[in-house]
Amino acid sequence: WCQKPDVTRRQWQHQKFVDCSYATVARNGDLAGKSKNARFSSSNETHTSHKYACSQEGFSFCWIPMGVLFKNENVTSEMIDILKKFQTYIPSMAGNNGTVFFNQLCSGDQLSVERAVNSIHSVANGYTAEDRLERFNVQPGDWHTGVKILEMLFRQFYSTSSSKDECTMMADRNLIKRRNVKDDPHAAYRADRDFLILEVTARIICAAFHVLGMNNTKDKPQQLQIPETIKDQSEMEKQQILHKAAAKIVDEIIVNEQMMDATISNLISEQEKQACT
């Protein structure tokens, strides 16, 4: 996945990076956020900064069941009733010409999105914003698409016959005893999805250990200079060091110079061919 071209699989196995990575992910969940020795835990942003961040700090969120609407999406009039019910939850304010609504995402599968869009178009000539069902930002939130993508990835990288081949997904599944992982994502979507995320996360940590010269999370990076006064530096300076480490991993493992040179050469060759024709 993210193996360096000049490093063989056997070398990676001898370094025991993968086993350590899985143990780290399984115990701590988030390497930067939950490790006892996480010097960058406060600098590792897990939420996008925005102008309302301070006012929302401290709020807790919970799921509230909103009941069931006994309506049929296949009937346009009933689909409009569904959207009118959803409209009551859209943020709004009083304006000079009536209620003013703010944009709000509304997601569903592809068929529901098509029905919603058609229903909104059918009332486009309404007198008020409520009648026109304004400010619905309808977009696909299709579970089936996620299953298809996961199915493609498992078809490419997961094989039940590779249980004895170390570093494969099947061998990793047996190593960490993820018995609920199946070869068919339709039968175990959530288990397969979580396992794939764990696989990618473990390999990222493995790559970080290899590039930065570390054997475990408590080691000091040998291939990245970190100031001794890191605790006294600002959050911005800590983030710069963290981004520098991430860029080093990407450059050496994921997007190496050979790959970029080959891509540029192929692109130039293709342009030359098009110019000749």
C-alpha positions in Angstrom: 0.0 0.0 0.0 2.5 2.6 1.1 5.6 0.4 1.0 8.8 2.1 -0.1 10.0 0.6 -3.4 13.5 -0.2 -2.2 12.4 -1.8 1.0 11.3 -5.4 0.8 8.4 -6.9 2.7 10.7 -9.2 4.7 12.7 -6.1 5.9 9.4 -4.6 7.1 8.5 -7.8 8.9 11.8 -8.0 10.7 11.4 -4.4 12.0 8.1 -5.4 13.6 6.6 -2.1 12.7 3.3 -3.5 11.7 2.7 -5.4 14.9 3.6 -2.4 16.9 1.3 -0.2 14.8 -1.7 -2.5 15.3 -1.1 -2.6 19.0 -0.9 1.2 19.1 -4.1 1.7 17.1 -6.0 -1.0 19.1 -5.0 0.4 22.5 -4.9 4.1 21.9 -7.2 4.7 19.0 -5.7 8.0 18.0 -1.9 8.1 18.1 -1.6 11.9 18.5 -4.6 12.5 20.6 -4.6 9.8 23.2 -1.0 8.8 23.7 0.4 9.6 27.1 3.5 11.1 25.5 1.6 13.1 22.9 3.6 16.3 22.7 1.5 17.5 19.7 -1.9 16.5 21.1 -3.0 20.1 21.4 -1.7 21.0 18.0 -3.3 18.1 16.2 -6.6 19.6 14.9 -9.4 17.1 14.8 -12.0 19.8 14.0 -12.1 22.4 11.3 -11.6 25.9 12.8 -14.3 28.4 12.0 -15.6 31.7 13.4 -18.2 30.0 15.7 -15.7 27.6 17.3 -15.4 29.5 20.5 -19.1 30.0 21.0 -19.8 26.3 20.4 -17.0 25.1 22.7 -18.4 23.1 25.6 -21.7 22.1 23.8 -22.6 18.5 23.7 -24.6 16.9 20.9 -26.9 13.9 21.0 -29.1 12.0 18.6 -32.9 12.6 18.9 -35.4 10.3 17.3 -37.7 12.5 15.2 -40.4 9.9 14.7 -41.8 8.3 11.5 -43.6 10.1 8.7 -46.2 7.9 7.1 -45.7 9.2 3.6 -44.9 7.7 0.3 -41.9 9.1 -1.6 -43.4 7.8 -4.9 -46.3 10.3 -4.6 -45.2 13.8 -5.4 -47.7 15.5 -3.1 -46.6 13.3 -0.2 -42.9 13.9 -1.0 -43.7 17.7 -0.8 -45.2 17.0 2.6 -42.0 15.3 3.7 -39.9 18.3 2.6 -42.3 20.7 4.3 -41.8 18.8 7.5 -38.0 18.9 7.0 -38.3 22.6 6.3 -39.4 23.3 9.9 -35.8 22.3 11.0 -34.0 24.6 8.6 -32.5 27.7 10.3 -34.5 30.8 9.4 -35.1 34.4 10.4 -37.8 37.0 9.8 -37.2 39.2 6.7 -38.9 42.2 5.1 -40.6 39.9 2.6 -41.3 37.0 4.9 -39.2 34.2 6.3 -35.7 33.9 5.1 -34.1 30.4 5.2 -30.5 29.5 5.3 -28.9 26.8 3.2 -29.1 23.3 4.8 -27.8 20.0 3.6 -30.4 17.3 3.0 -28.9 13.9 2.0 -30.4 10.6 0.9 -29.9 7.8 -1.5 -30.0 8.6 -5.2 -33.6 7.8 -5.7 -34.7 9.9 -2.8 -32.6 12.8 -4.0 -34.2 12.6 -7.5 -37.7 12.6 -6.0 -36.8 15.6 -3.7 -35.3 17.6 -6.6 -38.4 16.9 -8.8 -40.7 17.9 -6.0 -38.8 21.2 -5.3 -39.0 22.0 -9.0 -42.7 21.4 -9.1 -43.3 24.1 -6.5 -40.8 26.6 -8.0 -43.6 29.1 -8.8 -44.8 29.4 -5.2 -45.5 32.8 -3.7 -43.3 32.5 -0.6 -40.0 30.9 0.4 -42.0 28.3 2.3 -44.1 27.4 -0.7 -41.0 27.2 -2.9 -39.2 24.9 -0.4 -36.1 27.1 -0.7 -32.6 26.5 0.7 -32.6 22.7 0.5 -29.1 21.7 -0.6 -29.9 18.2 -1.7 -27.1 15.8 -2.2 -26.6 12.0 -2.4 -25.6 10.3 0.8 -25.8 6.9 -0.7 -24.9 3.9 1.4 -24.9 1.7 -1.6 -22.0 3.7 -3.2 -19.9 3.2 -0.1 -20.6 -0.5 -0.3 -19.6 -0.6 -3.9 -16.3 1.2 -3.2 -15.6 -1.1 -0.3 -16.4 -4.1 -2.4 -13.9 -3.0 -5.1 -11.2 -2.5 -2.5 -11.8 -5.9 -0.9 -11.8 -7.6 -4.3 -8.4 -6.1 -5.0 -6.7 -6.4 -1.6 -8.5 -9.1 0.4 -8.2 -12.9 -0.2 -9.2 -15.7 2.1 -6.4 -17.8 0.6 -3.6 -15.5 1.9 -4.0 -16.2 5.6 -0.4 -17.4 5.9 1.1 -14.6 3.8 2.2 -12.0 6.4 1.2 -8.3 5.9 -1.9 -9.2 3.9 -5.3 -8.1 5.0 -6.4 -11.7 5.7 -3.3 -12.4 7.8 -3.9 -9.1 9.7 -7.5 -10.1 10.3 -6.4 -13.3 11.9 -3.6 -11.6 13.8 -5.9 -9.1 15.6 -8.9 -11.6 15.7 -11.4 -9.6 13.7 -13.7 -12.6 13.1 -16.6 -10.4 12.1 -14.7 -9.2 8.9 -16.1 -11.0 5.8 -14.9 -11.1 2.2 -18.3 -9.7 1.1 -18.9 -6.1 2.3 -22.6 -6.6 1.8 -22.7 -9.1 4.6 -20.6 -7.1 7.0 -20.3 -3.5 5.9 -19.5 -1.8 9.2 -17.0 -4.4 10.3 -15.2 -4.4 6.9 -15.2 -0.6 6.8 -13.7 -0.3 10.3 -11.1 -3.0 9.5 -10.0 -1.2 6.3 -9.6 2.1 8.2 -7.5 0.2 10.8 -5.4 -1.3 8.1 -4.6 2.1 6.5 -4.0 3.8 9.9 -1.6 1.0 10.9 0.4 1.4 7.7 0.6 5.2 8.1 2.0 4.7 11.6 4.3 2.1 10.2 5.5 4.5 7.6 6.0 7.2 10.2 8.1 4.9 12.4 10.3 4.0 9.4 10.8 7.5 8.0 11.3 9.3 11.3 13.5 6.6 12.8 11.3 5.4 15.7 10.6 2.0 17.2 7.6 2.9 19.3 5.5 6.0 20.2 7.8 7.0 23.1 11.0 7.2 21.0 12.4 10.5 19.9 12.6 10.8 16.1 16.1 10.2 14.8 15.4 11.5 11.3 13.6 14.7 12.3 15.0 17.5 14.4 12.7 18.5 17.2 13.8 21.5 19.4 14.4 20.7 23.0 12.2 23.7 23.9 9.2 22.3 22.1 7.0 22.6 25.2 7.6 26.3 25.3 6.8 27.0 21.7 3.5 28.3 20.3 0.8 26.1 18.8 1.6 27.5 15.4 5.3 26.5 15.7 4.2 23.0 16.9 1.9 22.7 13.9 4.7 23.6 11.5 6.9 20.8 12.9 4.0 18.4 12.7 3.3 19.4 9.1 7.0 19.0 8.3 7.0 15.5 9.6 3.8 14.6 7.7 5.3 16.0 4.5 8.5 14.0 5.0 6.5 10.8 5.3 4.4 11.6 2.2 7.5 12.5 0.1 9.5 9.4 1.0 6.8 6.7 1.1 3.7 7.8 -0.8 4.9 10.2 -3.5 8.5 9.5 -4.0 10.8 11.2 -6.6 10.9 8.2 -8.9 7.1 8.1 -9.1 6.9 11.8 -9.8 9.7 11.7 -12.4 7.9 8.8 -14.2 4.6 10.6 -14.1 6.1 13.8 -15.5 8.0 11.8 -18.2 4.8 10.0 -19.3 2.9 13.3 -19.4 5.6 15.0 -21.5 5.6 12.0 -23.9 1.9 12.1 -24.2 2.0 15.8 -25.0 4.7 15.3 -27.6 2.6 12.6 -29.3 -0.4 14.9 -29.4 1.7 17.7 -30.8 3.1 15.4 -33.6 -0.4 14.3 -34.6 
